[in-house]
Amino acid sequence: MTERRYELLTRLGFRYGLNGPHAARTMMLDDLRVLLSHTQLNASRADYVIAIVENNVLGKPTRKSRELALRHMTALYDLDPVNPIFRAMRQLWALDEGAQPMLALAVALARDPLLRSTQEFILGLSPGARVTRDAVEAFLGSTYPDRFSPASLKSFSQNVAGTWTAAGHLLGHVRKSRALPEARPESAAMLLFLGFLEGRSGQRLFTSEWVSLLCVSAEEFESLANSASHRGLLIFMNAGGVKEVRFPGYVTSEEEQIRQEVAHVI
């Protein structure tokens, strides 16, 4: 990926680099659910700061722990309606509680390069396959050689496993195994939108790494897209095998210009 493409996608809300919140935290799904239930749909970033730090809606014991939670949640989700990724998640969030784990995972993957580096490993496991901590640590150790101490690698491994478990891709507490997540129309809409922001359109939207997160067949995903369209979450048309997806109201005119430039930059 070129530097220009990185720059454009960063302007659309994605994050890149070497560091990410999963070195210290999971995707904090429970905290995110509490935060969004205590704030308005049109809340500003300042509103989220006040909710976490001043009003302590997350129930943290000290101001320092509140500020730390804010820092990690901002890295994971941005908590700013100016960001089209967070804005889309916020609009879809309350529509179906069952879709929330996948919505959170999708945004966390878009914004945490450390978590993103584990997607291929997790999705490459067969349903029911045993997933040991040693296997996850070995994968992370080979992906980031000499970067993490044994203690940090253990923490990183636990955080990653915790997130994939919360999202439904892993099952179990101590003994984990590969599982299949819930597939909901709201989740499908979010995953298609992330591909759309990356400059994809038409059939290419249905073959992205985002779509693979639902672990369903092409036919099943298309059915979910149809359901999302019927619910007004997007516009999906499929005539003679030619697919078209639109996201009315999802992006500003400036964001659309950036997205179009992304589509022409490798």
N, C-alpha and C positions, 0 to 999 in steps of 0.2 A: 504494500500500500504506500502511495506517495505521500510526501509531507503535506501537499496541498489537500489531499483527500482527508487526512487526519484532521487538518485544520477546519475543513468544512463540516465534518461530522461532529467535531467538538462543539461547533457553533449550534448544532442541532441537538446537543444534550448528551452525546456519548462521551465517555472518558477513556483515555489510553495512558500508557506509561508502564512503569515497573511496579508501582505500589497500589495497594487497594485495601479496603476495610476488612477483607476476610483474613488478613494477617492477624487481626485482633477480635473480630466479631463475626457472627453469622449474618444473614440478611435481616435479622431483627423483625421477623414477621409479626410477632405478638405486639411489639412496641408500635409498629406501623399501624396495626389495626386499632390500637387504643388512640394513637395520635389522630388518625383520620376520622375516628368516631367523635372526637372532641373538638374538631375544627370544621368550619364551613367549607362548602364545595369551592367557593371563590376565595378562600384564604390566601393571603400574601405570604411571602417568606417571613416577614416580620411577625405575622400571626403565629406561624409555626414555632418561631424562636420563643415568643412569649409563652406559648402553650407548654413547651418543654422546659424552659429554664425558669420562668417566673411562676407559672401556675403548676408546674411539676405534674402534668397529667400522666406521666409515665411512672410516677411513684418512686423516683430515685432517692437514695438516702441523703445525698449531699449535693450542693451546688456544683461542685467539680464533676460529680458523676452525671449530672444533668447536662453540663456543657460537653462532656465527652460523648454522651449519647447523641446530642445534637450534631456534633462533628461527624460521627460515623453515619448517622442517618442522612446528613446533607451530602456526604460523599456517595452514599448508596443511591439516594433518590433525588437529590438536589433540593427538594421541598420548595420549589419555586415555579409558579404557573407560567413564568416566562419560558421555561424549558418545555418544549413540545412533548417530550417523552413522559415527564412527570404529569403534565397537563392531561395527556390522554389516559394515563393510569388513573388519575384522580376522577375523571369523568366516568370511567368504567367501574370503579371500585365498588360502589354501593349497589350496583345492579345485581350482583350474584356473589354471595359470600364464598361459594365453592370455587369461584374463579380467582379469588384473591391470592392464593399461594402462587399460581402461575403468573399473575400480573406482577407480583413483587419480584419473583425470580427473573422475569424478562427484563425489568428495569435494572435490577442488580447486575445482571449479566452485561447489560449495555454500559454500565458505569463502573464496574470493577474488573479490571484486566486479570487479576489473580483468579477470581471465580471463573471468568470466561475461559481461562486456560484449562479448566477441568471438565468442560462440557463434553468434549469428544471422548474422554475417558469414561465418564458416567454413562453417556448414551450408548457407548460401545459395548456395555455389559448386557448380557441376555437377561430377560425377566426371570426372577427367582435366583439368579446367581448370587453367591455369597460375596459380600464386600467387606473385607477386613481392614482394620486401621493400618496394618502393616502394608497392605497393597496400596492404599491411598498415599501413605507416607512415601513409599518407594516411587510412586508416580511423581509426586510433587518434588521429591529429592532429585529425580532425573531431569525434571523440567527446569528446576532452578538449582543447578549444582553449586555447592559451596555458598549459597546465599543465606540459608537459614540454619541456625543452630539446631541441635536435636530437640531442644525444648520448644523452640519456635515452630519447628516443623510439625511437632505433635499438636500444638495449638492450632496451627493453620489447617492441618488435616481434620481436626475435630470440628472446626468452624465450617469448612467446606462440606463435610458430611452432614452437619446439622442443617445447613441450608438446603441441600438436595433432599434431605429427609422431610423438611418442612414443606417443600414444593411437591412432594409425593413421588419423587423418583427413587427414593430409598425407603425401606421399611425396617422398623426395629430400633431399639435403643442401644444395647451393647452389641448384639449380633444383628448386623444389617444385611439386607439383601436388596437386589434391584427390584423395583416395582414400577407400575405404570401410573402416571398422574391422572387426575381428573381432566377431561377435555370438555371445555365449555365454550360457547360462542363468543363470550367476552374475551376469553383468553386468545382465541383464534384472531379476533379483531386486533388485539394488541400486538400479536406476533406479526401479522400482516403489515401493520402500521410501521413497525420497526424496519421491516424489509423495504417498505415504501420510502422511509427516511433515508435509507442507504442508496436510493436511486433505482430500486427495482420497480418493475411494472409488469402487468400481464401475467403470463405463465411463470415468469421468473420469481414472482412473489411466492409461489407455491413450492419452490424448490430451495428455499433459503435454509440456513442453519437455524433460524428462528422457528420455522415451521416444524422442524424435527423435534423440538422440545415437547410437543404434545404426544409423540410416540404413537401416532395413528396412521392408517393408510391414506393414500392420496384421495381416495373416494370419501373416506370418513372426514378428512379435513375439508374437502369441498362442501360436504354436507354442513359442517360447522360454519363455514363461510356463508352459505345460504341462509342458515338460521340467524347469523349476525346481521345479514342484510335485511331479513324480514323484521328484525327487532329495531331497525334504524341505526345500527351501530356503524354501518358503512354501506356502500353500494356495490353489489357484486353482480356482474352480468357474464353469462357463459353461453355463447352462441356458436354452434358448430365447432366446439373445442377451443374457441378463442376466448380467453378470460380477460375481464377488465374489472379492476377494483378501484373505487374512488373513496376518498375520506373527506367528505364535505364538512367544513368547520374545524378540522383538526389542526390546520397550519395557517399561519398568517401569510400574506403575500410575500413578505421578505423571506420567511422560512421556505416557501415554495420555490423561490428563486435560488436559494442555497441548495435545496434538494435537487433541482434540475441541473445545477452545476455539478453536484456530486455524481449524478448519473453519467456525466461525460468525463469524469476524472478517474483514472485507474489507481 
